[in-house]
Structure formats: C-alpha cells, structure tokens
Amino acid sequence: MPRAVTLIRSATLSDVAEYAYAATAPAEARLIFLAGACPLNDDGTTAAVGDYAGQAAKAVENLRTALADAGAVLEDVISSRVLVASTRQEDLVTAWEVVRDAFGEHDVPSTLMGVTVLGYHDQLVEIEAVAAVLDS
C-alpha cells in the first residue's frame, strides 16, 4: 500500500536530531488530526503513575488505537509533538526515547516540550500527531 507521507532530511541542518526536519503529503491525501494521546487505561485511570517511560509507552499504544480507528498506522504520521510534564531534561529524553523507538525508521518531524502540567491526574506524557493517508 503506498504511503502519503514523504520525510525530508536536510543536508544543511545538523544531523544530531533523531527525526526528519520536514515532511510532505500530496494534495489528494486525507489528513487526520489526532487529539493528544494520553496514558489512560480503558477505565480512565492514568497508567504507569510516576513512570515517564511507562506513560510514553501507554500513550503510544493509545495513539496506535486512535490511528487505527481513523484508518491509519504510525507510518502515516506526518508530524508529532511530545509533551512531558517536567522541568528535567532527562525526563523529556526518557519519554522521547520510547516514542522514537516506537516510530523506528519512520522518524517524523517532532517537537519535544517540557510543560508545567497536563490534563489528567498523575499524567506525565501526551503525544499529539497529524497523519496523512491515501484512500483507495
């Protein structure tokens, strides 16, 4: 199945970033704007309380589910934003590594942000995403 997303790597920007600097999709692609994927269990409780990696993993799981419900997969994501409730860079990196590993070689443009607080009790991580698909 052909993918709509084309990742663009810059030859003039630093190669330290663990993601493509840009991505495109053709005009005929259907865009999917996802709400922030939160680390919530089916019963609405927060998963992995106090655990940045565990919450990132649960948020990725929930992101995959939301994508599937919209007819997409992780490889259809064109950009992402990872929000981490912490002032410590190492906590951001812990969450980022889980998200990065989940995306694998599909290293979409992404922003990693430390924030003061997130919406659910004990929530530490949230992942926003936009996807693009070619419907047949």
Secondary structure, DSSP 4 states (H G I P E B T S, - for coil): ---S-EEE--SSS-S-SSS-SEEE--TTPEEEEEEEE--B-TTSPBSSTT-HHHHHHHHHHHHHHHHHHTT--GGGEEEEEEEEE-S-HHHHHHHHHHHHHHHTT----EEEEEES--SSTT--EEEEEEEEE---
